[in-house]
Amino acid sequence: MLTLYYAPGACSLAAHIVLEESGETYEAKKVDLAGGEQRTEAYLKINPLGRVPALRLDNGEPLTENTAILPFLGKRFDLWPKDGLGEAKALSLIGFFAASVHPAHAHVGRPERYTADTTAFPGIKEAGLKTFHLYLKQIDAMLAGREWFADRYSVLDPYGFVFYAWGVRRELPMAELKNYTAHKDRLLKRPGVARVVEDEKIKAWTITPS
């Protein structure tokens, strides 16, 4: 049985949605980031970086990083492109999400990762938010004229939903991103997504920034 280690509202939300929608029995273990559980010896054996998500596989081995977990789950649950070009495009988008969009947001929420100079925090946060917003606009453009990121629903869509929710959290004008908002609305109509959103108390659909 698969076991997901997650934290509410973190990027582990994507894998949580995929597993909930799969219909397969799995275990979801909440990691208390605020309480420092990710730094305990027990959790560091699962993920030495002390972050979520982490996925314990059927054989007991841990798998970390969305760039690995989501393709693994996608192939397992038929939520991944089958052709070579489609797979390359999916990996490209996952790479963009993980290497560009997520770090931009990290500059807003965790400036201490980038400098020990606390006087520099405001500038780091401001630049991070500006870049993050720019990336969200790029994602909105990707969704123009299409229902999902790939030719059909895939693990890319829950991953993209993560950043919409973060945009709401940062009080960015998400309603202006019409394609991205419509994508979010389509996701929220899926019962599995709705269950995870309720469990993790995600607010992406209740807050409309001005």
Secondary structure, DSSP 8 states (H G I E B T S, - for coil): -EEEEE-TTSTTHHHHHHHHHH-S-EEEEE--TTTTGGGSHHHHHH-TT--S-EEE-TTS-EEE-HHHHHHHHHHHTT-S--SHHHHHHHHHHHHHIIIIIHHHHHHHH-GGGT-S-GGGHHHHHHHHHHHHHHHHHHHHHHTTT-SSSSSS--THHHHHHHHHHHHHHTT--GGG-HHHHHHHHHHHTSHHHHHHHHHHT--TTT----
